[in-house]
Amino acid sequence: MTHRDLEELKKRLLEISHLTSVQALLDWDQATYCPNNGSPARGDQLAVIGKILQEKFTDPEVGHLLDRLENHRQTLDPNDDDRCLLDVVRRDYERERLLSPQFKAEMMAHFAKTYNTWVKAKPTGDWSSVKSLLQKSLDYSKRYVALYLEGPGTKTQDSLPQHPMDPLISLNDYGQKTQTIKALFGELREFLVPFAKKVMENFPVDDHCLRGHFPIDQQKSLNLALAKAIGYDFSGGRIDTTHHPFATNIALGDVRITTRYDQKYLGESISSTIHECGHGMYEQGISPSFYGTPLGHGVSSGIHESQSRLWENIVGRSEGFWQHFYPQVVSTFPEHFGQVSLETFVKAMNRVQKSLIRVDADEVTYNLHVMIRFDLECALLEGKLAIDDLPDAWNHRYQEDLGLLPRHGGEGVMQDVHWFCGMIGGGFQGYTIGNVFSAQIYAAALKKIPKIPQSIAQGDFAPLHDWLRDNLYRFGRKWTPDQTMIQATGTTLTVKPYCDYLTKKYQSLSQKNL
């Protein structure tokens, strides 16, 4: 009977969910507390878990259950939770069955090895240590694309790839394609390049107040207070330290975030902590009814990043936010900030300048970093750029676009973890999509609750947090990214709110018409 088939499917999905939690916990430990000598074994463990997960999710019986449930699915309302679950499982199943369990295990083991090598090689920019591993990662990416193109039953007219990166983009930002992202980037670049120039000319800022000596224990205390205040729930999460900050949904009631500290620069930990809180609060806000199913996670990279960037930038760099929190900064570091005004601090937090490091970039230039990576990924997958030539191509783009040249690979081609822990391609566009979405979502929230900025200045984040939970977080993967955005904002991706937000903000900060 149909209901028994649905219960059987959910039972299988719950078991898969538990194994995915084990995998996530191993990944988290690898990036936080795993000793160096334990890394090789951790790679083996992840490979085994990856293989088991692949075998269980691509079991032919899962396909048979979906087939038997198809008539039932069609009787359900398109917004019914079970209908949406069946849609998502079908899409994931068709994609995952392209990969054999052995292929998945080999790939997972390779990515774990590459990550561990990268961690050791990044500080000195030792490109020779990672070059051959990165070539193998690119080979895996191309093999995945080939399997997607060859696989039966995986493509509709809308999902037919027009570029080799399309299947990889779909893994993180379903519904987006290389062509549409290039168009988005082109429109945004047309605004950002001249705007960044005007801001840097009219908003010269000295961020010296954020530099000095800031003991890590005191930074941790400050970040803990910030995270609690904005709504990250420590009864269902924790903060730890890592090389490259991330958030991870281990299971229901266990959403963890990480950050990193620089004793010489306070802005590093504040920005990364609030950023990861945005990711964590999104996952913590998903409806518990989706527990144990693929619906119990964020819907896409772009929408996930919209939340980290909304809280980090729109909220966490706003004057109202620091009206409330700056006294706590002063009390934490009285000798350093005792004579520094709120205005000076806020301007320092919003300084615009050319930089080499993406995660340290300001709001205005950040997307230029993403565009460079996206273009290089396209060239690698198209066969127009070889791995051997990647560092030179990277350096050329930074010199051309930002007028800067990395001193070594650690602040150049090796600075981001993405290419060194997974496939190459489809992993960076979500950051810019997220920036654009963040302003669009915040504008929708303000339309419903105009008092949000005043509440933030008073240290009350509940109006914004509650609106986000009710209109975005709780839906998880129930709908596609486009449908989720329409639900929250009434429209799909558009750059205007983002450009308007940046213009208004920096005109206010500089008190000049930009």
Secondary structure as the mmCIF struct_conf table of DSSP 4:
data_model
#
loop_
_struct_conf.conf_type_id
_struct_conf.id
_struct_conf.beg_label_comp_id
_struct_conf.beg_label_asym_id
_struct_conf.beg_label_seq_id
_struct_conf.end_label_comp_id
_struct_conf.end_label_asym_id
_struct_conf.end_label_seq_id
HELX_RH_AL_P HELX_RH_AL_P1 THR A 2 THR A 32
TURN_TY1_P TURN_TY1_P1 TYR A 33 TYR A 33
HELX_RH_3T_P HELX_RH_3T_P1 ASN A 36 GLY A 38
HELX_RH_AL_P HELX_RH_AL_P2 SER A 39 PHE A 57
TURN_TY1_P TURN_TY1_P2 THR A 58 THR A 58
HELX_RH_AL_P HELX_RH_AL_P3 PRO A 60 ARG A 68
TURN_TY1_P TURN_TY1_P3 LEU A 69 LEU A 69
HELX_RH_AL_P HELX_RH_AL_P4 GLU A 70 THR A 75
BEND BEND1 LEU A 76 LEU A 76
TURN_TY1_P TURN_TY1_P4 PRO A 78 ASN A 79
HELX_RH_AL_P HELX_RH_AL_P5 ASP A 81 GLU A 96
TURN_TY1_P TURN_TY1_P5 ARG A 97 LEU A 98
BEND BEND2 LEU A 99 LEU A 99
HELX_RH_AL_P HELX_RH_AL_P6 PRO A 101 ALA A 121
HELX_RH_3T_P HELX_RH_3T_P2 LYS A 122 THR A 124
TURN_TY1_P TURN_TY1_P6 GLY A 125 GLY A 125
HELX_RH_AL_P HELX_RH_AL_P7 TRP A 127 GLU A 150
TURN_TY1_P TURN_TY1_P7 PRO A 152 GLY A 153
TURN_TY1_P TURN_TY1_P8 GLN A 157 SER A 159
BEND BEND3 GLN A 162 HIS A 163
TURN_TY1_P TURN_TY1_P9 PRO A 164 MET A 165
HELX_RH_AL_P HELX_RH_AL_P8 ASP A 166 ASN A 172
BEND BEND4 ASP A 173 ASP A 173
TURN_TY1_P TURN_TY1_P10 TYR A 174 GLY A 175
HELX_RH_AL_P HELX_RH_AL_P9 THR A 178 ASN A 202
HELX_RH_3T_P HELX_RH_3T_P3 HIS A 208 LEU A 210
STRN STRN1 ARG A 211 ARG A 211
BEND BEND5 GLY A 212 GLY A 212
HELX_RH_AL_P HELX_RH_AL_P10 ILE A 216 ILE A 230
TURN_TY1_P TURN_TY1_P11 GLY A 231 GLY A 231
HELX_RH_3T_P HELX_RH_3T_P4 PHE A 234 GLY A 236
STRN STRN2 ILE A 239 THR A 241
BEND BEND6 HIS A 243 HIS A 244
STRN STRN3 ALA A 247 ALA A 251
TURN_TY1_P TURN_TY1_P12 LEU A 252 GLY A 253
STRN STRN4 ASP A 254 THR A 259
TURN_TY1_P TURN_TY1_P13 GLN A 263 LYS A 264
STRN STRN5 TYR A 265 TYR A 265
HELX_RH_AL_P HELX_RH_AL_P11 LEU A 266 GLN A 284
TURN_TY1_P TURN_TY1_P14 GLY A 285 GLY A 285
BEND BEND7 ILE A 286 ILE A 286
HELX_RH_3T_P HELX_RH_3T_P5 PRO A 288 PHE A 290
TURN_TY1_P TURN_TY1_P15 TYR A 291 GLY A 292
BEND BEND8 THR A 293 THR A 293
TURN_TY1_P TURN_TY1_P16 PRO A 294 LEU A 295
BEND BEND9 GLY A 296 HIS A 297
BEND BEND10 VAL A 299 VAL A 299
HELX_RH_AL_P HELX_RH_AL_P12 SER A 301 ARG A 309
HELX_RH_PI_P HELX_RH_PI_P1 LEU A 310 VAL A 315
TURN_TY1_P TURN_TY1_P17 GLY A 316 ARG A 317
BEND BEND11 SER A 318 SER A 318
HELX_RH_AL_P HELX_RH_AL_P13 GLU A 319 THR A 332
BEND BEND12 PHE A 333 PHE A 333
HELX_RH_AL_P HELX_RH_AL_P14 PRO A 334 PHE A 337
TURN_TY1_P TURN_TY1_P18 GLY A 338 GLN A 339
HELX_RH_AL_P HELX_RH_AL_P15 LEU A 342 MET A 349
TURN_TY1_P TURN_TY1_P19 ASN A 350 ASN A 350
BEND BEND13 LEU A 356 LEU A 356
HELX_RH_3T_P HELX_RH_3T_P6 ARG A 358 ASP A 360
TURN_TY1_P TURN_TY1_P20 GLU A 363 THR A 365
HELX_RH_AL_P HELX_RH_AL_P16 TYR A 366 GLU A 382
TURN_TY1_P TURN_TY1_P21 GLY A 383 GLY A 383
BEND BEND14 LYS A 384 LEU A 385
HELX_RH_3T_P HELX_RH_3T_P7 ILE A 387 ASP A 389
HELX_RH_AL_P HELX_RH_AL_P17 LEU A 390 LEU A 402
BEND BEND15 GLY A 403 GLY A 403
BEND BEND16 ARG A 407 HIS A 408
HELX_RH_3T_P HELX_RH_3T_P8 GLY A 409 GLU A 411
TURN_TY1_P TURN_TY1_P22 GLY A 412 MET A 414
BEND BEND17 GLN A 415 GLN A 415
BEND BEND18 VAL A 417 VAL A 417
HELX_RH_3T_P HELX_RH_3T_P9 HIS A 418 PHE A 420
TURN_TY1_P TURN_TY1_P23 CYS A 421 CYS A 421
BEND BEND19 GLY A 422 GLY A 422
BEND BEND20 ILE A 424 PHE A 428
HELX_RH_AL_P HELX_RH_AL_P18 GLN A 429 LYS A 448
TURN_TY1_P TURN_TY1_P24 PRO A 450 LYS A 451
HELX_RH_AL_P HELX_RH_AL_P19 ILE A 452 ALA A 457
TURN_TY1_P TURN_TY1_P25 GLN A 458 GLY A 459
HELX_RH_AL_P HELX_RH_AL_P20 ALA A 462 ASN A 471
TURN_TY1_P TURN_TY1_P26 LEU A 472 LEU A 472
HELX_RH_3T_P HELX_RH_3T_P10 TYR A 473 PHE A 475
TURN_TY1_P TURN_TY1_P27 GLY A 476 ARG A 477
BEND BEND21 LYS A 478 TRP A 479
HELX_RH_AL_P HELX_RH_AL_P21 PRO A 481 THR A 489
BEND BEND22 GLY A 490 THR A 492
BEND BEND23 VAL A 495 VAL A 495
HELX_RH_AL_P HELX_RH_AL_P22 LYS A 496 SER A 510
TURN_TY1_P TURN_TY1_P28 GLN A 511 GLN A 511
BEND BEND24 LYS A 512 LYS A 512
#
